[in-house]
């Protein structure tokens, strides 16, 4: 075997192993135990977020959002489409002229920058898990 052919075989083998390593890394699960969540203030008193995947400011992400008991948001929308499951508390959404009471395990989706008001009823915080399809923002609606 020539040295040139031997070098080519080694290069192909290295590339194949690198590709295999990337494929195996992609197959690893993303697992975040509740005790590992790192909560940060969201810039609104009492509202917190905990990112588990992605970067909320730069693109798609998965994160928890927590409202304190009694919280009421002003009317607003978010630029990215987002899909949400309530985890705890009773979340009330006012959107599309309707009021929706969402107990833990409930789901909602807001697309096309749906204007809404959110409030947290009862004595416990409202925690939601959000799948945001782009950079997260809060855009106030004009009165």
N, C-alpha and C positions, 0 to 999 in steps of 0.2 A: 504494500500500500504506500502511496506517495505521501510525503509530508503535507502537501496541500490538501489531499483528500482526508487525511487524518485530522487536520485542523478544522475542516468543514464538518466532519462528523462530530467533533467535540463541540463546535459552535451550535449545531443543531440540537445536540443533547442538552446543552446548557439552556437553550431557549425553551425546549420542551419541559425541562424541570422547573424553569421559572414560571411558565404557563400553568403547570400543575400546582405549584405553590399558590399562585393567584386564585385558581379555581378552588383549592382547599380552603383558603382564607375566606373566600366568598361564601362558603358553605357553613362557616362557623355561626352559631346563633348569636343574636343580640339579646342579652339577658341583663336586666337591671332590677335587682331586688329593691323593694320599697325602702329598706334601710340605707341604700346607697344614693337615693335621690338627693340632689343638691338644689335647694330652693333659692331663688333670687327674687328680690323686689322687682316688680314690673313697671315702676314709675307712677303707679296709681296707689294711694294709700291702702294697704292691706291686701293688694293683689300680688300674687307670686306666680312664678313659672319654674318648671324644672325640665330642662331639655334632656331627652334620652337618645336622640339621634338627629343628626344634621345641625345646621346653624340657623336659628330663627331669623337672624338679620340678613343672611345671604341667600337663602334658598329654601327648598322643601325641608320640613323638619317634623319630628314627632315630639310632643311635649305635653306636660301636665300644666293646667292653669287652675289656680285656686282663688276663689272669691271668699271673703269673710262673710259670716252670717249677717244678713241685713244689707249687703251691698246692692246698689242699684246703679247701673251704668247709664251714661247719657246715650241718646240715639247715635249709632255709629255703624260703620261697616269695616270689613277687612278686604284688602285687595286680592289675596289669594283665595281660591276655593278651599274650603276646609270641611273636614268630616270629624264629628265629635261624638264621644260616648261619655255620659255622666258616670262618675265613679262614686261620689258621695254627695249628700245634701239634696235639696230640692231646688233645681234650677228652673226659673220661669223665663221663657223667651217670648217677647212680643215682636212678631214679624209678620208681614203680609196681612196686617189687620186682624191677626189672631193671637191669642195668648196660649202658650203651650207649657204645661207643668211636666217637668222631666225628672222623674225619680232616678235613683241609681240604676244603671243598666240601660237607660234610654239612649237613643241615638238621634242626631240631627245632622243635616248637611246644609251649608250655606255656600251657594255658588253665585256668580255674577254680581258680587259685591252687595249682597242682600242687606239692606238697612235693618237694624234691630236694636232692641233694648234687652238687657239681661239683668235679672235680679236673683238674689239668693235668699229664699224663704226659709224660715225655721231657725233653729238654734245652732246648727252645725255648718261649717264651711261647705261650699260647693266646689267640688274638684271635678275637672273634666280632663279627658285625654284627647288631644287634638292631632290630627293628621293634616298639616298645612302644606299645600302644594306649591308654595312660593314664599318669598320673604314675608314675615309676619309684620303687620302694622295695625294701627287703630286709627281710623279716619272719621273724625266727627262729622255728623250730618248737619247740614244747615237747617235752622229752625223753619 
